[in-house]
């Protein structure tokens, strides 16, 4: 199906102010998933020090995603 752009449908190239926090939240969640794998691998070999490091980093990544999601919820709720 083809769509023809009218006066309001042009692509301007400007980005939405929420693009960056959305990207940030996605990256944080992706990182948290990767760190879970690393943490589990460290636990399998008995390296508790490394497992703790990855667990703390995973927690920080999850917190970053939660902060970005909270900001987005406030901004979108205010519209």
MARNU-810854 format. One line per field, with one value per residue: x, y, z of N, C-alpha, C in turn. Coordinates in Angstrom, 3 decimals. Last residue first. Layout:
BEGIN
n_xx (X; ...);
n_yy (Y; ...);
n_zz (Z; ...);
ca_xx (X; ...);
ca_yy (Y; ...);
ca_zz (Z; ...);
c_xx (X; ...);
c_yy (Y; ...);
c_zz (Z; ...);
***
This chain:
BEGIN
n_xx (1.307; 2.082; 2.626; 5.073; 6.649; 6.328; 7.314; 9.982; 10.885; 10.553; 12.385; 14.772; 14.723; 14.832; 17.360; 18.936; 18.366; 19.608; 22.256; 22.582; 22.301; 24.562; 26.556; 26.101; 26.650; 29.331; 30.400; 29.609; 31.096; 33.663; 33.507; 32.918; 33.453; 32.477; 31.572; 28.949; 29.290; 30.021; 27.616; 25.913; 27.091; 26.706; 23.885; 23.466; 24.582; 22.611; 20.499; 21.593; 21.834; 19.128; 18.438; 20.046; 19.000; 16.376; 16.903; 18.110; 16.001; 14.317; 15.823; 15.952; 13.248; 11.865; 11.936; 12.260; 14.125; 13.613; 13.000; 10.506; 8.416; 5.024; 2.351; 1.026; 0.689; 1.096; 2.405; 0.690; 1.453; 0.629; 0.852);
n_yy (15.306; 14.112; 11.527; 11.806; 12.532; 10.313; 8.278; 9.102; 8.819; 6.057; 5.105; 6.008; 4.490; 1.881; 1.896; 2.206; -0.207; -1.991; -1.188; -1.838; -4.628; -5.228; -4.512; -6.466; -8.790; -8.450; -8.615; -11.205; -12.698; -12.096; -13.382; -16.038; -18.269; -20.768; -21.221; -20.305; -17.583; -16.729; -17.231; -15.419; -13.021; -13.140; -13.082; -10.580; -8.915; -9.077; -7.795; -5.241; -4.397; -4.143; -2.116; -0.005; 0.297; 1.128; 3.555; 5.004; 5.217; 6.807; 9.137; 9.893; 10.381; 12.494; 14.525; 13.338; 14.991; 15.950; 15.098; 15.340; 14.075; 15.122; 15.341; 17.680; 17.840; 14.354; 11.613; 8.678; 5.316; 2.150; -1.166);
n_zz (28.756; 31.037; 30.416; 29.210; 31.433; 33.151; 31.504; 31.165; 33.805; 34.111; 32.223; 33.377; 35.743; 34.715; 33.520; 35.826; 37.144; 35.416; 35.818; 38.535; 38.390; 36.880; 38.648; 40.613; 39.103; 38.439; 41.078; 41.829; 39.999; 40.895; 43.409; 42.823; 40.731; 40.004; 37.506; 37.787; 38.280; 35.739; 34.379; 35.675; 34.846; 32.062; 32.016; 33.147; 31.236; 29.257; 30.611; 30.962; 28.296; 27.671; 29.470; 28.486; 25.897; 26.481; 27.808; 25.682; 23.847; 25.432; 25.780; 22.928; 22.141; 23.176; 21.364; 18.008; 15.490; 12.121; 9.610; 8.454; 6.137; 5.852; 6.420; 6.094; 3.305; 2.506; 0.790; 0.114; 0.382; -0.910; 0.000);
ca_xx (0.879; 1.852; 1.424; 3.935; 6.536; 5.956; 5.927; 9.080; 10.922; 9.820; 10.967; 14.363; 14.744; 13.671; 16.168; 18.975; 17.963; 18.159; 21.658; 22.713; 21.361; 23.232; 26.444; 25.959; 25.339; 28.330; 30.623; 29.112; 29.629; 33.245; 33.887; 31.897; 34.101; 32.768; 32.975; 29.197; 28.829; 30.987; 28.850; 25.651; 27.013; 28.069; 24.614; 22.914; 25.268; 23.961; 20.364; 21.228; 23.031; 19.965; 17.822; 20.186; 20.395; 16.610; 16.219; 18.849; 17.217; 13.862; 15.544; 17.144; 14.052; 11.844; 12.740; 11.417; 13.842; 13.766; 14.341; 11.294; 9.425; 6.424; 2.973; 1.358; 1.402; 0.429; 2.585; 1.187; 0.893; 1.416; 0.000);
ca_yy (15.805; 15.562; 11.792; 11.418; 13.409; 11.665; 8.214; 9.037; 10.124; 6.988; 4.801; 6.504; 5.953; 2.305; 1.703; 3.201; 1.064; -2.076; -1.075; -0.449; -3.845; -5.547; -3.782; -5.043; -8.600; -8.441; -7.437; -10.040; -12.784; -11.646; -11.967; -15.211; -16.970; -20.504; -21.567; -21.709; -18.454; -16.596; -17.925; -16.863; -13.345; -13.103; -14.223; -11.776; -9.067; -9.581; -9.186; -6.037; -4.594; -5.064; -3.441; -0.469; -0.101; -0.106; 2.468; 4.726; 4.501; 5.484; 8.288; 9.563; 9.340; 11.252; 14.692; 13.561; 13.846; 16.325; 14.805; 16.555; 13.664; 15.154; 14.023; 17.296; 18.900; 15.640; 12.602; 9.941; 6.493; 3.369; 0.000);
ca_zz (27.446; 31.104; 31.194; 28.369; 30.267; 33.584; 31.980; 30.008; 33.152; 34.966; 32.051; 32.057; 35.807; 35.499; 32.688; 34.760; 37.754; 35.600; 34.491; 38.098; 39.191; 36.359; 37.391; 40.942; 39.724; 37.374; 40.242; 42.570; 39.967; 39.569; 43.310; 43.472; 40.931; 41.406; 37.753; 37.391; 39.361; 36.835; 33.975; 35.772; 36.270; 32.610; 31.442; 33.810; 32.516; 28.976; 30.166; 32.134; 29.099; 26.910; 29.595; 29.872; 26.086; 25.725; 28.513; 26.908; 23.469; 24.977; 26.944; 23.712; 21.491; 23.951; 22.585; 19.181; 16.336; 13.532; 10.096; 8.672; 7.112; 5.416; 6.476; 7.464; 4.007; 2.336; 1.850; -0.426; 1.042; -0.987; 0.000);
c_xx (-0.618; 1.337; 1.071; 2.626; 5.307; 5.744; 5.449; 7.623; 9.954; 9.757; 10.099; 12.877; 14.278; 13.584; 14.926; 17.757; 17.957; 17.626; 20.133; 22.074; 21.382; 22.170; 25.071; 25.780; 25.083; 26.926; 29.554; 29.257; 29.008; 31.723; 33.430; 32.214; 33.079; 33.468; 33.409; 30.622; 29.118; 30.595; 29.886; 26.893; 26.826; 28.081; 26.024; 23.629; 24.746; 24.708; 21.726; 21.085; 22.739; 21.231; 18.622; 19.621; 20.635; 18.035; 16.459; 18.227; 17.980; 15.069; 15.022; 16.830; 15.245; 12.671; 12.776; 12.311; 13.035; 13.417; 14.566; 12.726; 10.394; 7.334; 4.412; 2.132; 1.819; 1.225; 1.797; 1.274; 1.507; 0.687; 0.899);
c_yy (15.915; 16.130; 13.267; 11.652; 13.081; 12.591; 9.589; 9.030; 10.152; 8.378; 5.730; 6.267; 6.555; 3.826; 2.181; 3.114; 2.186; -0.774; -1.110; -0.237; -2.375; -4.727; -4.008; -4.203; -7.146; -8.237; -7.342; -8.766; -11.595; -11.674; -11.381; -13.727; -15.985; -19.184; -21.225; -22.136; -19.920; -17.495; -17.879; -17.675; -14.843; -13.498; -14.291; -13.025; -10.257; -9.837; -9.821; -7.515; -5.468; -5.408; -4.498; -1.877; -0.640; -0.616; 1.138; 3.556; 4.079; 4.635; 6.903; 8.749; 8.920; 10.138; 13.433; 13.662; 14.269; 15.125; 15.238; 16.274; 14.825; 14.673; 13.986; 16.005; 18.511; 16.677; 13.861; 10.942; 7.723; 4.500; 1.230);
c_zz (27.360; 29.790; 31.245; 29.093; 29.426; 32.398; 32.436; 30.445; 31.967; 34.359; 32.896; 31.824; 34.481; 35.586; 33.415; 33.867; 36.713; 36.186; 34.580; 36.726; 38.770; 37.095; 36.761; 39.682; 40.078; 37.930; 39.151; 41.748; 40.696; 39.441; 41.972; 43.394; 41.509; 41.683; 39.174; 37.673; 39.057; 37.999; 35.091; 35.400; 36.464; 34.082; 32.016; 33.315; 33.308; 30.283; 29.903; 31.767; 30.317; 27.692; 28.845; 30.038; 27.494; 25.932; 27.815; 27.672; 24.713; 24.605; 26.563; 24.956; 22.344; 23.327; 23.433; 20.418; 17.547; 14.388; 11.537; 9.077; 7.257; 6.538; 6.017; 7.551; 5.405; 3.118; 1.518; 0.710; 0.390; -0.278; 0.000);
***
